[in-house]
Structure formats: structure tokens, C-alpha cells
Amino acid sequence: MVLAAGLGKRMRPLTVSQPKPMVRVAGKPLIDHALDKLADAGIARAVVNLHYLADALEAHVTSRAAPLVAVSDERDRLLETGGGMVKALPLLPDPFFCINSDNIWLDGPRDVFHDLSAAWNAEEMDALLAMVPHRGAHNYRGEGDFRMDARGRLTRRRSGRIAPFIFSGIQLVGHRLLRDAPTGPFSTNILWDRAIDEGRLYGVAFTGQWFEVGTPAAIAPTEAALKES
């Protein structure tokens, strides 16, 4: 699943007349960077959720040959990250990859989807997140998101501290994570917190380079770095 239903407020003014996933970076729309990565990994089908300026995004993604895209329509109500996954769940296998549409990455020795698949253990995990160390995170100015123990179990950054890992926007999700989920719009953070309490939220260290592309100011440095890669 590619999460693409947001309003793109941080990307204004570029999103006044186009949805954020259609903003072009390095010669193609942001969402094509994500969908091309899925296709390169051999993933044949994807689900994209839609809300803001949905017609343009739907026409674009459904014209692709690989992966074949089905849409999860949120035109009437934006459901946020957690609610969006719940609505799309009937279209998704167990487990399923879920990725944000505003990140670009260069893989390390293996692509991130293979790394996640190799580490997945349904008996122990509700979700497995690709975690970026600060040295591999570009355009990022935050304090990190998670700490990760030797087994890969995740806990939240402590208040007033810097956490060593940043969530890449790429995860492998078991349907169990979404059990008894709230109705309507809600953040995936609610489900992650429950999984942390149960010791079932895990991570793997991402070994490539990751670019946060959430604002217009991030586009030029991202393009420059990609050109040098």
C-alpha cells in the first residue's frame, strides 16, 4: 500500500493545483519513485489511497502497467494513516508492505523490501519498520523516532533525548496490527504504541540513503544528491 491521501500542506504552493504525490522530483512524480521501487522488487499489485485532488492522482496511478494499482477512495473523508490502512485492508495480503509517498531512497546491498521480508516473523511481530540511522537521512532535522534493541524491538524516543533511528515511511504490516482498530480517522501511532506495549513492534536498520521530501525546499538538494549517486 502507498499512502497518498494527505493534503500536502507542507508542500505548498506546489500543491495548490496538484496532489503532493504528483509533485515532480528528479524528473518524475514522487509517487512514481515509490511505485517504481515496488515494481523493481517484483511486487505485482499495489493499493493507493486517494483524497485531495483525487481524480488526477487516480488517472495517473491506474495507467501504470507495473505494479497494477487499485485505489482506496477517501474522497468523502480523509482517514489518516491508520484509518486508511483499515479501509484498504480487504484489498491487502497478510502481511503487506506500506510506504509513504513523500520519501525517496537509494537501497543498500539489497532492496529494503527483501530485507523486511527476510526479517519478518509473524509469531513475534505485528509490524516491522525500516529504520534509518541519522547518517543515512537527508533533509531531516528532527531528533529521531525510535530506539532499537539487539533483537530489533522498538521503543519511542525519550523526551529531551535524541533517538538513533528515524522511521523511513516503509514498513511490513501484519493484519494483526489492525485488529480492534478505532473507527474513522486515526494515526498508525495508536496501533504502534499498543504493539510496543506488547513487545511486537520491530525494526530493521536501513542500509541505504533516504531522502525526506516533505517541503519545496527539500527538492533541490534531493535532486542534486540523486544526480551524484
Contacts in CASP RR format, 6 or more apart in sequence:
PFRMAT RR
TARGET T0000
AUTHOR 0000-0000-0000
METHOD contacts of the structure
MODEL  1
MVLAAGLGKRMRPLTVSQPKPMVRVAGKPLIDHALDKLADAGIARAVVNL
HYLADALEAHVTSRAAPLVAVSDERDRLLETGGGMVKALPLLPDPFFCIN
SDNIWLDGPRDVFHDLSAAWNAEEMDALLAMVPHRGAHNYRGEGDFRMDA
RGRLTRRRSGRIAPFIFSGIQLVGHRLLRDAPTGPFSTNILWDRAIDEGR
LYGVAFTGQWFEVGTPAAIAPTEAALKES
1 46 0 8 1.000
1 47 0 8 1.000
1 48 0 8 1.000
1 49 0 8 1.000
1 72 0 8 1.000
1 85 0 8 1.000
1 88 0 8 1.000
1 92 0 8 1.000
1 96 0 8 1.000
1 97 0 8 1.000
1 98 0 8 1.000
1 99 0 8 1.000
2 21 0 8 1.000
2 31 0 8 1.000
2 34 0 8 1.000
2 35 0 8 1.000
2 38 0 8 1.000
2 46 0 8 1.000
2 47 0 8 1.000
2 48 0 8 1.000
2 49 0 8 1.000
2 98 0 8 1.000
2 99 0 8 1.000
2 100 0 8 1.000
2 101 0 8 1.000
3 49 0 8 1.000
3 81 0 8 1.000
3 84 0 8 1.000
3 98 0 8 1.000
3 99 0 8 1.000
3 100 0 8 1.000
3 101 0 8 1.000
4 19 0 8 1.000
4 20 0 8 1.000
4 21 0 8 1.000
4 31 0 8 1.000
4 48 0 8 1.000
4 49 0 8 1.000
4 50 0 8 1.000
4 57 0 8 1.000
4 61 0 8 1.000
4 101 0 8 1.000
5 49 0 8 1.000
5 50 0 8 1.000
5 51 0 8 1.000
5 52 0 8 1.000
5 54 0 8 1.000
5 74 0 8 1.000
5 78 0 8 1.000
5 79 0 8 1.000
5 84 0 8 1.000
6 19 0 8 1.000
6 20 0 8 1.000
6 51 0 8 1.000
6 52 0 8 1.000
6 78 0 8 1.000
7 15 0 8 1.000
7 20 0 8 1.000
7 51 0 8 1.000
7 52 0 8 1.000
7 78 0 8 1.000
8 15 0 8 1.000
8 19 0 8 1.000
8 20 0 8 1.000
8 52 0 8 1.000
9 15 0 8 1.000
10 214 0 8 1.000
10 215 0 8 1.000
11 20 0 8 1.000
11 23 0 8 1.000
11 102 0 8 1.000
11 214 0 8 1.000
11 215 0 8 1.000
11 216 0 8 1.000
13 216 0 8 1.000
14 20 0 8 1.000
14 23 0 8 1.000
14 216 0 8 1.000
15 23 0 8 1.000
15 52 0 8 1.000
17 53 0 8 1.000
18 53 0 8 1.000
18 56 0 8 1.000
19 52 0 8 1.000
19 53 0 8 1.000
19 54 0 8 1.000
19 56 0 8 1.000
19 57 0 8 1.000
20 30 0 8 1.000
20 52 0 8 1.000
20 101 0 8 1.000
20 102 0 8 1.000
20 214 0 8 1.000
21 29 0 8 1.000
21 30 0 8 1.000
21 31 0 8 1.000
21 57 0 8 1.000
21 101 0 8 1.000
21 102 0 8 1.000
22 29 0 8 1.000
22 30 0 8 1.000
22 31 0 8 1.000
22 53 0 8 1.000
22 56 0 8 1.000
22 57 0 8 1.000
22 60 0 8 1.000
23 29 0 8 1.000
23 30 0 8 1.000
23 219 0 8 1.000
24 30 0 8 1.000
25 33 0 8 1.000
25 104 0 8 1.000
25 213 0 8 1.000
25 219 0 8 1.000
25 222 0 8 1.000
25 223 0 8 1.000
26 33 0 8 1.000
26 104 0 8 1.000
26 222 0 8 1.000
26 223 0 8 1.000
26 226 0 8 1.000
26 227 0 8 1.000
28 36 0 8 1.000
29 60 0 8 1.000
30 101 0 8 1.000
30 102 0 8 1.000
30 104 0 8 1.000
30 213 0 8 1.000
31 48 0 8 1.000
31 57 0 8 1.000
31 60 0 8 1.000
31 61 0 8 1.000
31 101 0 8 1.000
33 104 0 8 1.000
34 99 0 8 1.000
34 100 0 8 1.000
34 101 0 8 1.000
34 103 0 8 1.000
35 46 0 8 1.000
35 61 0 8 1.000
35 64 0 8 1.000
35 67 0 8 1.000
35 69 0 8 1.000
37 99 0 8 1.000
37 105 0 8 1.000
37 111 0 8 1.000
37 112 0 8 1.000
37 113 0 8 1.000
38 46 0 8 1.000
38 67 0 8 1.000
38 97 0 8 1.000
38 99 0 8 1.000
38 113 0 8 1.000
39 66 0 8 1.000
39 67 0 8 1.000
40 111 0 8 1.000
41 111 0 8 1.000
41 113 0 8 1.000
41 114 0 8 1.000
42 67 0 8 1.000
43 67 0 8 1.000
43 97 0 8 1.000
43 113 0 8 1.000
44 66 0 8 1.000
44 67 0 8 1.000
44 68 0 8 1.000
45 67 0 8 1.000
45 68 0 8 1.000
45 69 0 8 1.000
45 70 0 8 1.000
46 67 0 8 1.000
46 68 0 8 1.000
46 69 0 8 1.000
46 70 0 8 1.000
47 69 0 8 1.000
47 70 0 8 1.000
47 71 0 8 1.000
47 72 0 8 1.000
47 88 0 8 1.000
47 91 0 8 1.000
47 92 0 8 1.000
48 57 0 8 1.000
48 61 0 8 1.000
48 69 0 8 1.000
48 70 0 8 1.000
48 71 0 8 1.000
48 72 0 8 1.000
48 101 0 8 1.000
49 71 0 8 1.000
49 72 0 8 1.000
49 73 0 8 1.000
49 74 0 8 1.000
49 79 0 8 1.000
49 84 0 8 1.000
49 87 0 8 1.000
49 88 0 8 1.000
50 57 0 8 1.000
50 58 0 8 1.000
50 71 0 8 1.000
50 72 0 8 1.000
50 73 0 8 1.000
50 74 0 8 1.000
50 75 0 8 1.000
51 74 0 8 1.000
51 75 0 8 1.000
51 78 0 8 1.000
52 78 0 8 1.000
54 73 0 8 1.000
54 74 0 8 1.000
54 75 0 8 1.000
58 71 0 8 1.000
61 69 0 8 1.000
61 71 0 8 1.000
62 69 0 8 1.000
62 71 0 8 1.000
70 91 0 8 1.000
72 84 0 8 1.000
72 87 0 8 1.000
72 88 0 8 1.000
72 91 0 8 1.000
74 84 0 8 1.000
74 87 0 8 1.000
77 184 0 8 1.000
77 185 0 8 1.000
78 185 0 8 1.000
79 86 0 8 1.000
79 87 0 8 1.000
79 184 0 8 1.000
79 185 0 8 1.000
79 186 0 8 1.000
80 185 0 8 1.000
80 186 0 8 1.000
80 187 0 8 1.000
81 187 0 8 1.000
81 188 0 8 1.000
82 178 0 8 1.000
82 181 0 8 1.000
82 186 0 8 1.000
82 187 0 8 1.000
82 188 0 8 1.000
82 190 0 8 1.000
82 191 0 8 1.000
83 181 0 8 1.000
83 182 0 8 1.000
83 184 0 8 1.000
83 185 0 8 1.000
83 186 0 8 1.000
85 92 0 8 1.000
85 98 0 8 1.000
85 173 0 8 1.000
85 178 0 8 1.000
85 188 0 8 1.000
86 178 0 8 1.000
86 181 0 8 1.000
86 184 0 8 1.000
89 175 0 8 1.000
89 178 0 8 1.000
92 175 0 8 1.000
94 174 0 8 1.000
94 175 0 8 1.000
95 120 0 8 1.000
95 122 0 8 1.000
95 172 0 8 1.000
95 173 0 8 1.000
95 174 0 8 1.000
95 175 0 8 1.000
96 172 0 8 1.000
96 173 0 8 1.000
96 174 0 8 1.000
97 113 0 8 1.000
97 116 0 8 1.000
97 170 0 8 1.000
97 171 0 8 1.000
97 172 0 8 1.000
97 173 0 8 1.000
98 170 0 8 1.000
98 171 0 8 1.000
98 172 0 8 1.000
98 173 0 8 1.000
99 169 0 8 1.000
99 170 0 8 1.000
99 171 0 8 1.000
100 169 0 8 1.000
100 170 0 8 1.000
102 212 0 8 1.000
102 213 0 8 1.000
102 214 0 8 1.000
103 168 0 8 1.000
103 169 0 8 1.000
103 170 0 8 1.000
103 210 0 8 1.000
103 211 0 8 1.000
103 212 0 8 1.000
103 213 0 8 1.000
104 210 0 8 1.000
104 211 0 8 1.000
104 213 0 8 1.000
104 222 0 8 1.000
104 226 0 8 1.000
105 112 0 8 1.000
105 168 0 8 1.000
105 170 0 8 1.000
105 206 0 8 1.000
105 208 0 8 1.000
105 209 0 8 1.000
105 210 0 8 1.000
105 211 0 8 1.000
106 208 0 8 1.000
106 209 0 8 1.000
106 210 0 8 1.000
106 226 0 8 1.000
106 229 0 8 1.000
107 207 0 8 1.000
107 208 0 8 1.000
108 206 0 8 1.000
108 207 0 8 1.000
108 208 0 8 1.000
109 207 0 8 1.000
112 130 0 8 1.000
112 168 0 8 1.000
112 170 0 8 1.000
112 206 0 8 1.000
115 130 0 8 1.000
115 204 0 8 1.000
115 206 0 8 1.000
115 207 0 8 1.000
116 128 0 8 1.000
116 130 0 8 1.000
116 170 0 8 1.000
116 171 0 8 1.000
116 172 0 8 1.000
116 204 0 8 1.000
117 172 0 8 1.000
119 128 0 8 1.000
119 202 0 8 1.000
119 203 0 8 1.000
119 204 0 8 1.000
120 128 0 8 1.000
120 172 0 8 1.000
122 174 0 8 1.000
122 176 0 8 1.000
124 200 0 8 1.000
124 202 0 8 1.000
125 174 0 8 1.000
125 200 0 8 1.000
125 201 0 8 1.000
125 202 0 8 1.000
126 173 0 8 1.000
126 174 0 8 1.000
126 176 0 8 1.000
126 177 0 8 1.000
126 191 0 8 1.000
126 195 0 8 1.000
126 198 0 8 1.000
126 200 0 8 1.000
126 201 0 8 1.000
127 171 0 8 1.000
127 172 0 8 1.000
127 173 0 8 1.000
127 174 0 8 1.000
127 177 0 8 1.000
127 191 0 8 1.000
127 192 0 8 1.000
127 195 0 8 1.000
127 200 0 8 1.000
127 201 0 8 1.000
127 202 0 8 1.000
128 171 0 8 1.000
128 172 0 8 1.000
128 202 0 8 1.000
128 203 0 8 1.000
128 204 0 8 1.000
129 146 0 8 1.000
129 154 0 8 1.000
129 167 0 8 1.000
129 168 0 8 1.000
129 169 0 8 1.000
129 170 0 8 1.000
129 171 0 8 1.000
129 201 0 8 1.000
129 202 0 8 1.000
129 203 0 8 1.000
129 204 0 8 1.000
130 167 0 8 1.000
130 168 0 8 1.000
130 169 0 8 1.000
130 170 0 8 1.000
130 171 0 8 1.000
130 203 0 8 1.000
130 204 0 8 1.000
130 206 0 8 1.000
131 145 0 8 1.000
131 146 0 8 1.000
131 148 0 8 1.000
131 154 0 8 1.000
131 165 0 8 1.000
131 166 0 8 1.000
131 167 0 8 1.000
131 168 0 8 1.000
131 203 0 8 1.000
131 204 0 8 1.000
131 205 0 8 1.000
131 206 0 8 1.000
132 165 0 8 1.000
132 166 0 8 1.000
132 167 0 8 1.000
132 168 0 8 1.000
132 206 0 8 1.000
132 210 0 8 1.000
133 164 0 8 1.000
133 165 0 8 1.000
133 166 0 8 1.000
133 205 0 8 1.000
133 206 0 8 1.000
134 140 0 8 1.000
134 144 0 8 1.000
134 164 0 8 1.000
134 166 0 8 1.000
136 206 0 8 1.000
136 208 0 8 1.000
136 209 0 8 1.000
136 210 0 8 1.000
137 166 0 8 1.000
137 210 0 8 1.000
137 212 0 8 1.000
138 209 0 8 1.000
138 210 0 8 1.000
138 211 0 8 1.000
138 212 0 8 1.000
138 221 0 8 1.000
138 222 0 8 1.000
138 225 0 8 1.000
139 211 0 8 1.000
139 212 0 8 1.000
139 213 0 8 1.000
139 214 0 8 1.000
139 218 0 8 1.000
139 221 0 8 1.000
139 222 0 8 1.000
140 166 0 8 1.000
140 212 0 8 1.000
142 166 0 8 1.000
143 157 0 8 1.000
143 160 0 8 1.000
143 161 0 8 1.000
143 162 0 8 1.000
143 163 0 8 1.000
144 157 0 8 1.000
144 162 0 8 1.000
144 163 0 8 1.000
144 164 0 8 1.000
144 165 0 8 1.000
144 166 0 8 1.000
145 156 0 8 1.000
145 157 0 8 1.000
145 163 0 8 1.000
145 165 0 8 1.000
145 166 0 8 1.000
145 167 0 8 1.000
146 154 0 8 1.000
146 155 0 8 1.000
146 156 0 8 1.000
146 157 0 8 1.000
146 163 0 8 1.000
146 165 0 8 1.000
146 166 0 8 1.000
146 167 0 8 1.000
146 203 0 8 1.000
147 154 0 8 1.000
147 155 0 8 1.000
147 156 0 8 1.000
147 157 0 8 1.000
147 158 0 8 1.000
147 163 0 8 1.000
147 164 0 8 1.000
147 165 0 8 1.000
148 154 0 8 1.000
148 164 0 8 1.000
148 165 0 8 1.000
148 203 0 8 1.000
148 205 0 8 1.000
149 155 0 8 1.000
151 202 0 8 1.000
152 202 0 8 1.000
152 203 0 8 1.000
152 204 0 8 1.000
153 199 0 8 1.000
153 201 0 8 1.000
153 202 0 8 1.000
153 203 0 8 1.000
154 165 0 8 1.000
154 196 0 8 1.000
154 201 0 8 1.000
154 202 0 8 1.000
154 203 0 8 1.000
155 196 0 8 1.000
156 163 0 8 1.000
156 193 0 8 1.000
156 196 0 8 1.000
157 163 0 8 1.000
165 205 0 8 1.000
166 210 0 8 1.000
168 206 0 8 1.000
168 210 0 8 1.000
170 206 0 8 1.000
176 200 0 8 1.000
177 191 0 8 1.000
177 195 0 8 1.000
178 191 0 8 1.000
181 190 0 8 1.000
181 191 0 8 1.000
182 190 0 8 1.000
192 201 0 8 1.000
195 201 0 8 1.000
209 225 0 8 1.000
209 229 0 8 1.000
211 218 0 8 1.000
211 222 0 8 1.000
211 225 0 8 1.000
211 226 0 8 1.000
212 218 0 8 1.000
213 219 0 8 1.000
213 222 0 8 1.000
END
